[in-house]
Amino acid sequence: MVTITPCHESMLRDLQSDTSIAKEATNLVYLAVADSRRYIDANIIYSIFKKRPKRADCYWFIHIETVDNPFTSKYIVDTIIPKKAFFIRMKLGFKTPLRVNSLFTKIVYEMADCGEII
């Protein structure tokens, strides 16, 4: 795990604004083992910045946790960089179908409706 520091945040901002690097994707989504926005897996940081940097308009780090309540479906969104990088913690019950893509789509639409993303 790597602690997300202001240095990492500025590196992400610099990478997003650097037009000399080809854009990898509009939205780049990573599944994170860490359960806090303060820590991101070292392999994710390596993937974004080393060898061939991956430039995107928006970065998403998603942590999925299975909880004891069978039908729970909750999420928490933490903003790392406003409108540019987010950490999402999904808490899903053990009997809830793991439709992460559907829940992620719902989260994105809700954030767009609130003006949190472009």
C-alpha angles and dihedrals in degrees: 000000000000123000111237105235131181085259091062090047091052090047089054091049091049092048092050092051097043104103093183088076115074114245111253096195144333091242121022115195125195128184107226128205092200114087098209134067088228092068129049124182113264091231090059092052089047091050093051100044111023132081098345110018115221111225118194138161092236133018122206124193112191127192117190120202126185111216133197096246102092101219103033118137111172136143139189123203119206118189115224096174117007111255090352114063131023139178115211124193112198118195111196128179119240092247095044112105106250098239096155093161092056093048091046090051090050091050092050092050092048091049091049091050090052092047095243091126132031 
